[in-house]
């Protein structure tokens, strides 16, 4: 089922190419930033209370939602959704999966995707074999075929299973796929190969079942047409989806979104420009073309007229699509970012779980956070402003309220603030929080 266009607040709309001025559109970098934020749902704050449907709408807009299990604050998928839909019940994400509105698969990495898109991901996964998860799973099946086949037959006969249902533990486990007990590795391998799917999660633990049984429950109904498509048609679909999700992009950033190989080039995009599915644009200071999906023609016209004001301030997950591509974040926002939870402690610059701070269209800083749930405390171990940022009263108010909003939603409303750079920011933030009480 083709993706539907959404405007900056997630409402279905129709594109209007005629609204664009003649010739190749020329944008400033600030206009390109606003267009990307609009496409990602980060341009302005939600205008109403969150509803269950907003979870699926936000994932449909992004095309996928990366899964990560680190639980220092909220797990990443829940935090990504909070930055887009506001205060919502995290259980709504779990419900959407259990109800067959979402599916899990390997895409950018392990991701939630709309159920209607699952067949496309499954078809691509069968053909590509380039993602490390697929390669590792295929090798494991060659080397441990009897054990893996036995596990699959057990699930076929006895029903869905969790890794925790297998009592054997792997001694001395550290982290990662290779440190799991064998049954967990086999479950994950069958998941990567598409024979098992995740039917639901229990306390964020995957419950695996035969793909055929999970597919029968997907809503809307599973359409297997993509399984018969040629690789070129599948790749074209994911290229268009990535451009739509990014709002505006250079060719070199497209492949990363769905881990396409080889890299996407301007020459590959030329037919999509000729067909009108993509709009080629010029962005100030870019030495290469930019591309906008035709579904965003209205937003492109608005931003060229000076519209699409960025008014939103929010804390982002380290695995947010806006920042997960380091080269793109640097070129689009001048924001140098590394996910340091995977960096040895001695080499970290900012901290273990550092949340980028989005303020009114710019990435203005970052904070190292930890939630102490039993104490209801949201700890900001350190907060850093980007070079050149001036902490005006308005800046302080926006950032203080964004931190407080995340802390309240997370159920840790007491904020404990550590060091700040510059140091004067700490007193100003504390004063604002006292005034809010």
N, C-alpha and C positions, 0 to 999 in steps of 0.2 A: 504494500500500500504506500503510495507516495506521501512524503512528509507534507504537512500543511504549514503554510506561512503564518507567522504570528507577529503582531506588532510589539512595541517595546514593553507592553504590560501583559503579553501572552494571549491576546485576543485574536482570533482568526481574522485575517483580512485578505484582500486581494491586492496583487501588485499592480502598479500603474506606471509602466515604462514611459508613457507619454508625458508624465510629470517631470521627467528629466530634461535639462536643457540640451540643445543639440551639441554634437561633438563629444570627445572623450572627457568625462568629468575629471576635474582637478580638485583635490582636497588638501587641506593643511593636515599636519600630523594630528593636531587636536581634533579635527573633524573625524579623522580615521579612528582615533581612540574612542570617540563617542559612538561611532557606528559599531565598533566591536563590542562595547559595553551594552549597547541596545540589543544586539543579537544574543548576547549571553545573559540578558535579564538583570544587568547590574547598573543600569543607567540611573534609575530612581527607585525609591523605596516602594514596596507593595502598597497599594492604595486601599486595601481592605484586609480584613482578617483572613488568615489562611484557611483553605478548604482542602479536603482530601484530594480532589482532582488536581490541585496545584502541583502536587508531587509529580504526577505523570506529565503534566504540561511542562514543568521545568526540565525534566529529563528529555522529553521530546524536543524541546528547544535546543538543548545541548547535544542531542543525539546519543549521549551515553553519560554515565555517572561512574567514575572510577571508584573501586572498592579498596579500602585499606583498613587494616584491623587495629592500627595503633590507637590506643584509647587514653592518651594523655589528656586530651580535652574530649570533645565528642569525636567519635569515629568520623573519618573524612566525609563519607557520603552524606551523613546527616548534617555536617557543618556546611557543605556546599549548598545543600537545599535551604538551610536556614538563611544563608546570605542572599538567596533569591526570593524566597516566599515568606520570610519573616517567621514569627512564632508559630510553630506547627508541632504536632505530635509526632515524635520519631517513629512511633508504631505505625504511622500511615505508610511509611516506606516498606516495612515488613509486610503489612497487609496487602499492598499492591503486588508484591511478589507472590504471596500465598494465593491471591485471587487470580493470578494469571495475567495481570495487566503489565507486568514487567517480567523479564527473563534475565538470567546471568549468562555471560559468555566472556571469552577472551576477545578484546577489541583493542583499545589503546593499551590497557592492561586488563586485569579482571574487572568487569564492569557490569552494572545494571543497564539494560537497554529496553526500550519499549517492546512489548511482546510482538507488535506488528513488524518490527525490524529483525526479529530473531532469525528468521529464515535466511535473510541476507547475510548475517554474520556466520551462520552455520555453513552456508554455501561457500563463502569466502574462506572460512577456516579449512574446509575440506581441500580446497585447491592450493592455498598459498604455502602452508607448511614452513613458513619463514619465521614465525614467532617462536621464541625460545620454548614456550610452554608446549607447543605442538611437537617440536623436534624432540624435546625431552620425553614427552609421553610416548611417542612412537618408538624411541629407543628402549624405554622401559618395557613396553609391551613385547618387543622382540626378545628381550633378555629375561623377562619374568612372565611369559605368556600363560603358563598353567595357573599360577597364583592369581593373576589379573582376571583370567577367564572364570576362575572359580568364584571370585568375589562378585563378578557381574551376574553369574547364575544364582548366587545367594540372594541378591537384591531382586532378581526376576522372580524367584520363588517366594521370598519372605516379605518383600515390600521395601519401602524407603529406609535408608540407614544414615546415621551420622558416624563420623570418625570415632566419636566417644562410645559408640556401641561395641567397639572392638577393644577388649580389655588389655591386649598386649601393648606395652609401652616401650618406647625407644630410650634406653638408658643414656644419660649424658646429653640430652637434646639441647641444642642451642636455639637456632632459629632458621627458617627457610625450609624449602621443600625437602632437601636432602637430610634434614634432621628429624623429619616426621617418622612415626612408626610406619611400617610397610603398608598397612591397610589405608592410612591416610594418603600416602603417595599414590596407591593404586586408584583410590577414589578420584583424586585430582587428575590423574592421567586419563581415566575414562571420561571425566568432565571435559578435559582439553580436547579429547578425540571426538566428543559429541555423543558418545553412547549413554552417558549419564548427564542429567541436568539437576539444577537445584530447585526443588519444589517449594521450599520455604526455608526460613531460618528460625532457629530456636536459641534465644539469647546470643544471636549473631553467629551461631554455629550452623554450617550448611547441613541441610537434610537432602541427601542425594536420592534420586529415583531414575528409573529408565527414562530416557529422553522421550520415547513414544508415549509414555503415560503422562509426562509433564506437558508435552505439546498438546495433548488432547484437552488440557485445561486452559490453554492460553486464550486470552481474550484481547482483541478480537481473534476470531478463529485463525489458526495457523494456515498460511498459504505457502505451499511448497514450490511455487513457480520458480523462485530464484535458484533452487537446487539444480535446475536444468539449464541455467544460463551460462554463457561463456564467460571466462575470466575477465575479458575486456569490459563486458557490460556490468559486471559486479564492481570492478574497479572504478568505472565511471560513476556509478551510484555513490560510492564512498567518497570520491573526490567532491561531488556536488554536495553531499551531506556535510563534509568538513567545511567547505566554503560557506555554506548556509549557517553553520553553527558559529563560525568565527566572525561572521559579519563582513569583514574585510581581511584579506590575507595576501601575502606574497606566495608565489608558487612553492618556494622551498619550505614553507611551513605546513603545507597541506598533508603530506604523507604521514607526519608524526601523529596526527589526530586519530587515525585508525591503524597506525603502524603499517602503512602500505610500503611495498618494495616493488620496483625501484622508486627513487624519489620522483616527485611530480615536477614537470618542467613547463616553461611557458609554451613551448611548441605543442605539448600534450593538451594544454588548455585552449589553444587557438580554435579548434573546432567547436568547443563549448561556447566560446565568445561569438563565433560566427552564427551559431544556432540561436543565440539570444538567451541561453540558459545562464551564462555568466556575463557580467559587465566589466570590461577592462577600465581601470581608472589610473590616474596619476596622483601620487602622494608626494608632497613636498619632502625633499631630502632622501627619497627612495630612488635608487638608481635602477630599479626594476619595476615592472608594472604591478599594480594591485588588482585584486579581483573581488567582485561583489556578486552574490547570487541574485538572480532576477527576483526572487521572492522578497528581497530587501530593497527593491527599487524605490518604494515609497519612502523608506527611511533614508536612503541615499539622497533623494530629492529634498527631504526635510533638512538634513544636515548641511546640504549645499546652500540652503536658504538661511542658515543660521539657527536652525532648530535643534532638537534633541539635546536639551540642557542636561548636564550631569549634576544631580543634586543629592546623590546617595552616598552614605558612608557606611562601611561594613568591614568586618574581619573576614578574611578569606582562609580557606583550608590550604595547607601546603600542596595539596593535590588538586586544586581548583584548575579547571581548563584554562582560565585566564593566565595562569603563571606556570603551568607544568612544563611548557617549552621554554627553556632558558633563553634561547636566541630570540624567540618572538617577544618575550617579556622585556628583554633588553632593548630591542628595536622599537617596539610599540610604546613602551612607557619609561624607558631609561632605567629599568629596575633590574639590578643584578641579583639573581636569586638562586640559591641552592637549597635543596631539601636536606637539612643537615642531620636528620635522625639517622641517616645511613653513613654519616661521616664520623670517624673516630673522635671521641670527646675532646682530645687535645687539639684537634684541627678545626673545631667549630668556631665560627666567628660570632654567631648570634645566639645559638642555643639549639636544644634538641628538637622542639616542636614549635617552629616559628611561623606565626600567622601574618601574612601581608596585610597592610591596612590600606583599603581603598577609600579615598575621600574625594567626592565630587569630581570624578573622572580621572584621578591621578593615584598612583601608588606612592603614598607619602611616608611610609614607615613600616615597621615590623615589630612584633612583640613575641617574646618567648613565654608561652603560657602553660599552665598545668591546673587541672581541676581537681580539687580535694573534695570529693563528693560527700564523704561522711561528715565533713566539717561545713559543708555548703560554702566553700571558699573557692573563688576563682583567682588563682595566683598569676600575676604578671611578673615573672622573674626579672624581665628586662624589657625595656621599650626603646627603640631607636628611631629617630627621624632620619629621613633621607637628606643628603646634603642639599642645602639651599632652601629647605623647608623652614618657614617662620611660624612658630606656634602662637598665632594670634588668638584672641578670645574666641573667635568663631571656630578656629581650628581645634582648640581645646574642647569646646562644647561638642563638636561633631564627633571627635574621637572618644571622648569620655562617654558619650551616650551610646556609641556603637559597642564599646567594651561592656558597658552595663547591660545593654540589650542581650548580648551573647551570654553573659553571665547569668542573667535571669532566666533566659530560655533553657539554659543548661541545668538549672536547679542549683546553681552555686552563686547566689546573689551577693555574697560578701566578697568584696574585691580587696586583694592584698597586693600592693604595688611595690616592686623592688626598684632597682636602679633604672634611671632614664638617661638618655643622651639626646639633648642637653639636660643637665640635672634640674634646671628650673621647671621643666615640664611636670615633674612629679608633684610639686606643691600645687600647681595650677589644676592638675587633674583631680587631686584629692579635694581641693576646694569645690570643684564642680560637683563631685559626687556627694559631698556634704550638703550642698545646696539642693540636690535632687531628693535627698531623704526627707 
